[in-house]
């Protein structure tokens, strides 16, 4: 009985609709959303499965590549969505501790181009694997939540075979110190099959 | 005089603590105590930030020491050659060395300022993380208050049963690795 239950729980499930999949992805129990908080700020790091990214790209229809090619492209890197939000209205990552226009411009510049220096995968022997791409998504949004699309390279093969993948944010702007977002390989391996793709 | 002030401050703190303990005991939840210094020293986030700070300070010191080494060898070279130089050459060399020394002093002051700033930034980040955690932890456990004993006399005695220091350190380090649950 126990063996059967274990076997069932370790099987990868399948999901029939995009809405159901997004709901599943956002459920912290499934281990693909990691959170940290300090100084009124909440951070969230969401793992984005390559299969889903290939699907959304294919759906846009503006790429000549086929499904296999797109999937291969996304599987050769790792993408995450990094969000920062403050619990007080009017405070966000772009204006916290900013005194004047020059400092504001510098912050925007840092968030657009400098995040790579502060967000990294903790590799073996203290190696820091930095993103190859960070895109500040909500630059013009009125709301306080700021989101970044981040892509890490899969250059260090050994790193991807370990039990967990530790992404670190060493915060230089918001006085929140160091935050770790550790994804377990077991959770990544259990991402359900996306039936709605076919 | 100094002793009198210290005794008055300690006395006032003791009265405030007793009042806090008394008033919180009426609210139903427990009042517990943590050794805040121990929490800081055993917090993984602090240890990691300290390592990163020390690496930065070492890098800065290395660049300063390299420049100082160049200045010292130039000074030595001048001392050896001084007797063979003309008056004009001597004053030019001396002026060059004075500029170098001034630049070195400026760099030293800048490095000192930078390390002080880095240190206070490090501590602010760490304290913010601990405070955020302790507030959520207190709420989750239903404590009426969590007092921080820091060896300055604000909490003079703690019964082992209300000392939750180790419990807080364990939970804080777990969250540091695994994230907010």
Boltz contact constraints between the chains, C-beta under 6 A:
constraints:
  - contact:
      token1: [A, 34]
      token2: [B, 179]
      max_distance: 6.0
  - contact:
      token1: [A, 35]
      token2: [B, 179]
      max_distance: 6.0
  - contact:
      token1: [A, 35]
      token2: [B, 180]
      max_distance: 6.0
  - contact:
      token1: [A, 36]
      token2: [B, 179]
      max_distance: 6.0
  - contact:
      token1: [A, 36]
      token2: [B, 180]
      max_distance: 6.0
  - contact:
      token1: [A, 37]
      token2: [B, 132]
      max_distance: 6.0
  - contact:
      token1: [A, 37]
      token2: [B, 180]
      max_distance: 6.0
  - contact:
      token1: [A, 38]
      token2: [B, 128]
      max_distance: 6.0
  - contact:
      token1: [A, 38]
      token2: [B, 129]
      max_distance: 6.0
  - contact:
      token1: [A, 38]
      token2: [B, 132]
      max_distance: 6.0
  - contact:
      token1: [A, 39]
      token2: [B, 128]
      max_distance: 6.0
  - contact:
      token1: [A, 175]
      token2: [B, 124]
      max_distance: 6.0
  - contact:
      token1: [A, 175]
      token2: [B, 125]
      max_distance: 6.0
  - contact:
      token1: [A, 175]
      token2: [B, 128]
      max_distance: 6.0
  - contact:
      token1: [A, 176]
      token2: [B, 125]
      max_distance: 6.0
  - contact:
      token1: [A, 176]
      token2: [B, 128]
      max_distance: 6.0
  - contact:
      token1: [A, 177]
      token2: [B, 45]
      max_distance: 6.0
  - contact:
      token1: [A, 177]
      token2: [B, 49]
      max_distance: 6.0
  - contact:
      token1: [A, 177]
      token2: [B, 125]
      max_distance: 6.0
  - contact:
      token1: [A, 177]
      token2: [B, 126]
      max_distance: 6.0
  - contact:
      token1: [A, 177]
      token2: [B, 129]
      max_distance: 6.0
  - contact:
      token1: [A, 178]
      token2: [B, 45]
      max_distance: 6.0
  - contact:
      token1: [A, 178]
      token2: [B, 48]
      max_distance: 6.0
  - contact:
      token1: [A, 178]
      token2: [B, 49]
      max_distance: 6.0
  - contact:
      token1: [A, 181]
      token2: [B, 179]
      max_distance: 6.0
